[in-house]
Amino acid sequence: MVAEHHDFVVEDQGAVLAALEQPGAYAALGEGAAGTVRRIDTQSAVVFLVGDRAVKLKRAVRFPFLDFGTLARRRAMCAAEIEVNRRSAPTLYLGIAPVLTSNDGTLRLGSVREPDVTVGDEAQAREWAVVMQRFDEASLFVRLAERQALTPELLVALAAALARFHDSAPVSHAHAGAQDYERSVAADLVELRARDAVLDAAATGTIAERLPAVLKPLLPLVQRRQQAGAVRRVHGDLHLRNICLVDGAPTLFDAIEFNDRICTIDVLYDLAFLLMDLDRRDMAAQANFVLNHYLWRSDGPVDAPHLEALALMPSWLARRACIRAFVEGAAAEIADDAAARERRVGEARAYQQAALRFVQPPPPALIAIGGLSGSGKTTLAVALAPGLGAAPGAVIVRSDIERKRLAGLPWDARLPPEGYTQAASARTYAELLRRARIVLAAGHAVIVDAVSSRPDERAAIEALARDAGVPFLGIWLDTPLDVARQRVDRRTGDASDAGAAVVERQRGYDLGDITWPRIDAGHGVERVVAQARALLSAAGARG
């Protein structure tokens, strides 16, 4: 429980909080809101779980970044919370309700209403609360992560939901320009240094030196992203504790409502919080998977595309980790007991070490995985990508995806035959090289996932690596015909259109001289991945 006597508390809410711990306070919510009341405290809110409802009351607190200091302000912020969260979770956010005094003098929750509706009891309100539909806490993504239940299917759905959410978010040109960003980073570092009693001072010193150095040459890109429309009113607090399943679909909730500057940011900086959270939980593979599926769905502004903005990802990840480090450090300093303090200190230091790693990214590399349809190119790419280059790993550039993007189709649509002409294939391979070049220039590793059946296609990829001055490894996957046929027949929900007929036709291709190391991909995935990783190690790359 958070103590009520700290300097940031500006009003005593003890009577209201005590009243809302009683089951009888919720009669106005109906029969569903019955039974034992469970209370959850944070620094800025208290949540009461009762029956099928969650009632969230804002604490009377003031921080430099948050002001809930008056009753009118708290009502306004309850209304804002409903507004911003209904964009992503309309069925969870039911409305707001006042805390009223009953005839017998007891405090109770009043009826739920829309934030813009004024009811006669408003003048008697002692407090205001957000009323939500309660969901199964086991469906929180942080719980799914703890149970290792974040399946590829769930992560694909999450990436799609995030891309839709960001693409539809309101654009802003008022915040998050280069000067704003530079000032914000400086402020973050001040907060980090203020936690030296909890954190490693030497690590803080390295972060304080490296983060501005990484950022400085990229400030023009920050400004171009803002001008191009990449800065939007997004979630702002996008981590695993703020994502749940509603009717089986990943749903974002608890977006920031109290400070527009915090949540009016570059969409990829919003995504970076989730990627950092996954990475810090030793789920780098899941972070990389989400990033790639997001990029396959959302290209970003034409004038400042997402691939170019990957140059900012190390600083974005580091900032997210720094913020969590000093927030946990501050919580440790005011913790009410030794066990809570120890836990908070451990969390703060883990985030600090993550930030230290992010500001010292490894160099990029170019990996090409070739092979006829059904050879397992994408499976291998997904397995290798998390361990390559800067966090959260290599960007996978797939011919199946780019072919459809060029045709103006979503990645999971089926292309007509004219999408597979020789001219269409030439455009596709040119696009693969263009996108890979952008990723390498942004300092990130890239995997080119394409059949690459022609010697000139393979040579062009090698030439790109030479021109970019990065290490290169090409891998060719050989697969027996019957195995390849079985694999394409089993495919569902994949970008590839290749079926058994395509597999058989490709066997007649003249592949020319294949100079890339060859792996027999007819064996199990684990064996193929192990062989590929050995090749990467020999080439001086990781995977």
HELIX and SHEET records of a PDB file:
HELIX    1   1 GLY A   14  ALA A   19  1                                   6    
HELIX    2   2 PRO A   23  LEU A   29  5                                   7    
HELIX    3   3 LEU A   71  ASN A   85  1                                  15    
HELIX    4   4 GLY A  120  GLN A  124  5                                   5    
HELIX    5   5 GLU A  137  SER A  139  5                                   3    
HELIX    6   6 PHE A  141  GLU A  146  1                                   6    
HELIX    7   7 PRO A  152  SER A  168  1                                  17    
HELIX    8   8 ALA A  178  ARG A  193  1                                  16    
HELIX    9   9 ALA A  201  LEU A  215  1                                  15    
HELIX   10  10 LYS A  216  LEU A  218  5                                   3    
HELIX   11  11 LEU A  219  ALA A  228  1                                  10    
HELIX   12  12 LEU A  240  ASN A  242  5                                   3    
HELIX   13  13 ASP A  260  CYS A  263  1                                   4    
HELIX   14  14 VAL A  267  ARG A  280  1                                  14    
HELIX   15  15 ALA A  284  ARG A  297  1                                  14    
HELIX   16  16 HIS A  306  ALA A  309  1                                   4    
HELIX   17  17 LEU A  310  LEU A  312  5                                   3    
HELIX   18  18 MET A  313  GLU A  333  1                                  21    
HELIX   19  19 ALA A  338  PHE A  358  1                                  21    
HELIX   20  20 LYS A  377  LEU A  384  1                                   8    
HELIX   21  21 ALA A  385  GLY A  387  5                                   3    
HELIX   22  22 SER A  399  LEU A  406  1                                   8    
HELIX   23  23 PRO A  417  TYR A  420  5                                   4    
HELIX   24  24 GLN A  422  ALA A  441  1                                  20    
HELIX   25  25 PRO A  455  ALA A  468  1                                  14    
HELIX   26  26 LEU A  481  ARG A  490  1                                  10    
HELIX   27  27 ALA A  500  GLN A  506  1                                   7    
HELIX   28  28 VAL A  525  ALA A  538  1                                  14    
SHEET    1   A 6 VAL A  37  ASP A  41  0                                        
SHEET    2   A 6 ALA A  45  VAL A  50 -1                                        
SHEET    3   A 6 ARG A  53  LYS A  58 -1                                        
SHEET    4   A 6 GLU A 127  GLN A 133 -1                                        
SHEET    5   A 6 TYR A  93  THR A 101 -1                                        
SHEET    6   A 6 LEU A 107  LEU A 109 -1                                        
SHEET    1   B 2 ARG A  62  PHE A  63  0                                        
SHEET    2   B 2 LEU A  66  ASP A  67 -1                                        
SHEET    1   C 2 VAL A 231  ARG A 233  0                                        
SHEET    2   C 2 THR A 264  ASP A 266 -1                                        
SHEET    1   D 2 ILE A 243  VAL A 246  0                                        
SHEET    2   D 2 ALA A 249  LEU A 252 -1                                        
SHEET    1   E 5 VAL A 395  ARG A 398  0                                        
SHEET    2   E 5 VAL A 446  ASP A 449  1                                        
SHEET    3   E 5 LEU A 366  GLY A 371  1                                        
SHEET    4   E 5 PHE A 472  ASP A 478  1                                        
SHEET    5   E 5 ARG A 518  ASP A 520  1                                        
END                                                                             
